[in-house]
Amino acid sequence: MTRAISVALLVGGVVLLYFGGQSFHSLSNDVARFFTGSPTNKTIWLIAGGIVASLAGLIGLAIPSRR
């Protein structure tokens, strides 16, 4: 994986985590948690996608290049 792709994944993951955090603290999510006890699917997918993308970016940056 090239460094540019790794950096893009890391930045994209951080952005997804930010929007997932914003969604987690929204009024609609509070209402959903009140009635169902869990956050909305959108929030879960944003946070999970952010974690996966960030980890992939970090792993890509940590692995030394073969050149």
N, C-alpha and C positions, 0 to 999 in steps of 0.2 A: 504494500500500500504506500503510495507516495505521501510525502509530508503535506502537500496541499490538500489532499483528500482527508487526511487525518485532522488537520486544522479545521477544515470545513465541517467535519462531523462533530468535532468538539464544540465549535461555535454554534452549530445547529442544535446540538444537545442542550447547551446552556439556554438558548432561546426557548426551546420547548419546555425546559424546566421552569423558566420564568413564567411563560404563559400558563403552564399547569398550576403553578402557585397562585397566580392571579385568579384562575378559574376555581381553585379550591376555596378561595375566600370570597367568592361571589354570592350574591343573594340567592340565586337559583340553586346553587349547590348547597347552601345552608338549608333551604326548604327540602331538597331531596334527601339530605342527611337526616333531617328531622323525621321524615316519614319512612324512609327505608333503612336508615342507619349506615348507609355507605354513600360515598361521593358519586357523582354522575360518571357515566362511561367515558365521556369526553375528557374529564379530568384525569381519570385513570390512564387513558391512552396517551395523553400529553406527558404525564409524569413518567410512565414506563418508557415511552419513546425517547424522552430526554435522557433517561438513565442509560438506555442501550446505546444511543448515539454518542453520548459522552464517553462511555467506557470504550467503545470501538475507536474513537478518536485518541483517547489516552493510550490504549494498547498500540495503536498505529504509530504514535509518537515515541513510545518506549522501546519498540523493537528497532534495533539498529538496521540501517539500510545495507544492502548487499554490495554496494559499490566500494 
